[in-house]
Amino acid sequence: MPRYFFDVHDGVDLRDEIGRDLESGSILRAEALKVVTALMAAEADDARETTLVLTVRDAAGVTPLKVRLVCQVEEL
């Protein structure tokens, strides 16, 4: 099973050095969405605007998936 690394970019770049063994395709996509939404929930707690990018790379450095999540809070 291939190993994928989930690098986080949110103003600070955090490189995943451990990785996860996952099948590619829909399982990889589902895991990436789970990770990025959990991170956004933690970050957006006290922010009005947050952009978070999760770059998924394999052991060879190839990027099969990138997820960008933007949260904007507008008080009316």
C-alpha positions in Angstrom: 0.0 0.0 0.0 1.5 3.4 -0.9 2.5 6.0 1.7 1.2 9.5 1.4 2.3 12.6 3.2 -0.1 15.5 4.1 1.7 18.8 4.0 -0.2 21.8 5.5 0.2 25.4 4.3 -1.6 28.1 6.3 0.8 30.9 6.4 3.3 28.5 7.9 4.5 25.4 6.0 4.3 22.2 8.0 5.8 19.2 6.2 4.5 15.7 7.1 7.5 13.5 7.8 5.5 10.5 9.0 2.8 9.9 6.3 0.0 7.4 6.1 -0.4 4.1 4.3 -3.5 4.5 2.1 -5.0 3.2 -1.1 -5.1 5.9 -3.8 -8.3 7.2 -5.4 -11.4 7.8 -3.3 -9.9 6.6 0.0 -7.0 9.1 -0.4 -9.4 11.9 -1.3 -11.7 11.1 1.7 -8.7 11.0 4.1 -7.5 14.4 2.8 -10.9 16.0 3.2 -11.2 14.6 6.7 -7.8 16.0 7.6 -8.3 19.5 6.1 -11.7 20.0 7.6 -10.5 19.0 11.1 -7.6 21.4 10.7 -9.9 24.2 9.5 -12.3 23.7 12.4 -9.4 24.2 14.8 -7.9 27.2 13.0 -11.1 29.1 12.1 -12.2 29.2 15.8 -10.9 32.8 16.3 -10.3 34.0 12.7 -12.4 36.0 10.3 -10.7 34.6 7.2 -8.6 31.5 6.9 -7.2 29.7 4.0 -5.7 26.3 4.4 -4.0 24.2 1.7 -3.3 20.5 2.2 -0.8 19.1 -0.4 -0.8 15.3 -0.6 2.5 13.8 -1.9 3.6 10.3 -2.3 7.0 8.8 -1.3 8.5 9.8 -4.7 7.4 13.5 -4.2 4.6 13.3 -6.8 1.5 15.4 -5.8 -1.7 13.5 -6.7 -4.0 15.8 -4.7 -4.2 19.3 -3.4 -7.1 20.6 -1.3 -7.7 24.3 -0.7 -10.3 25.3 1.9 -11.3 28.9 2.5 -13.4 30.1 5.5 -14.7 33.6 5.6 -16.8 34.8 8.5 -18.9 37.9 7.8 -20.8 39.4 10.7 -23.8 41.3 9.6 
